[in-house]
Amino acid sequence: MTALLPRPGVLDISPYQGGRSKLDGVAHAAKLSSNEGALGASPRARAAYLAVAAELHRYPDGASEDLRIAIGKRYGLDPARIVCGCGSDELIGLLVHAYVGPGDEVLYSQYGFAMYPIYAKGYGATPVKAPEKNLTTDVDAVLASVTEKTRIVFIANPNNPTGTLLPVSEMKRLRDGLRPDILLVIDAAYAEYVTRNDYSPGAELVDAGENTVMTRTFSKIYGLGGLRVGWCYAPASIADVLNRVRSPFNVTAAAQAAAAAALEDTQFFDLCLAHNQMWRPWLTEEIRKLGFEVTESVCNFLLVHFAPGDRAKAEAALTAKEVIVRPVAGYGLPDALRISVGTEEENRRVVAALAEVKEGAA
Ligand SMILES: *Cc1c(COP(=O)(O)O)cnc(C)c1O
């Protein structure tokens, strides 16, 4: 009997490993392993979510129309060219599904988000990594890695797990240097956290042609990771393609309602941004003062580097203080940990734990 085999490439996938969410025997550990937002979800989003309970037997609006209109209003974009998804992960997967086939190449940056190679392999394509400089996407290296088989280039901007970004001029130079038949996907999951004025999430590049898509999410600053809702802004032709291949009811009614309410709660949004603006630099400074290297981040997390051997000690010290962080060895960064910005109390616990590592090493 011949074994039932999936499409070539599928068994080459190492399943995505999310951040741990539990410590044995600890009821409420500080979960700083998935960048979920220090302050949780907007109270208005939670109320909207609860209100949907009365209508659970109804299918959601398959077009996510009210949500697309709300996104369009908030971000100044044409709702007809917005497609919502079950997390931006789904949209990233659908783009690969629709535009990439066996033998094609999907190009991304060395420390780019782990889902790009996973989806590429799942559709029989070859993931190709372009080397980075200073833990930052290197446009020249990306361009030099393009071959005639390249179909999609994924750039997370800013990137997870490094927290670094490409300025708008560099992203434009990348687009200009790519063949027009290569899709550029700008994954701007952390865009809302960025306050630098040389940055743009990429909407104007989407508008400038027929071959660039920007993906966004409600899982990060909006704190709705548990609901799975993301969106993308695309040229009309690509939005049309995504609407053909997506599931008919890919965003649940609760997700649509909560996300739309979250967009309206600008007061809570401002609070989350202000919190991050205050605690990211504080955490960066305090950890650097202890003598550890921290990559300058524009996001709600930090990449902290340790001497070989100290990473495991740091993780143990953090675990002892009931703090969960993210190892990033899978990204080729075995001596680093990614730590989300948490509440004031959580951030202080992180610093106290790392201080013990320093003392232990001295
Ligand atoms: C969190 C994250 C996503 C996925 O977000 P979802 O909308 O929850 O699927 C995509 N890209 C990057 C870079 C992320 O960090």
The ligand as an ORCA input file, in Angstrom:
! r2SCAN-3c Opt
* xyz 0 1
  C       1.904     39.103     15.158
  C       2.400     39.225     13.762
  C       1.607     38.862     12.669
  C       0.333     38.089     12.790
  O      -0.684     38.702     13.370
  P      -2.128     38.082     13.392
  O      -2.943     39.187     12.812
  O      -2.397     37.800     14.813
  O      -2.187     36.861     12.533
  C       2.092     39.058     11.401
  N       3.303     39.580     11.198
  C       4.097     39.920     12.203
  C       5.433     40.488     11.892
  C       3.680     39.740     13.515
  O       4.504     40.029     14.529
*
